[in-house]
Amino acid sequence: MARHNLDRPLPADDPTDAALTEEALAELDSGMGIPLADIKAWVESWGTDDELPPPEARRFR
């Protein structure tokens, strides 16, 4: 079941952006994603001595 709500097509101003958005939505629909807590921890580590690597997508359901 899709967790996003798109009542209309994605803007086609930039076909690359639209394709990447479709790919990202498909990953979310399949249960893959990066939890917000992981992103927050990564961003908060920027500029510190213990900077974290970018988080990777994982199955969340």
Stockholm file with secondary structure:
# STOCKHOLM 1.0

chainA/1-61         MARHNLDRPLPADDPTDAALTEEALAELDSGMGIPLADIKAWVESWGTDDELPPPEARRFR
#=GR chainA/1-61 SS CCCSCCSSCCCCSSHHHHHHHHHHHHHHHTTEECCHHHHHHHHHHTTSTTCCCCCCCEECC
#=GC SS_cons        CCCSCCSSCCCCSSHHHHHHHHHHHHHHHTTEECCHHHHHHHHHHTTSTTCCCCCCCEECC
//
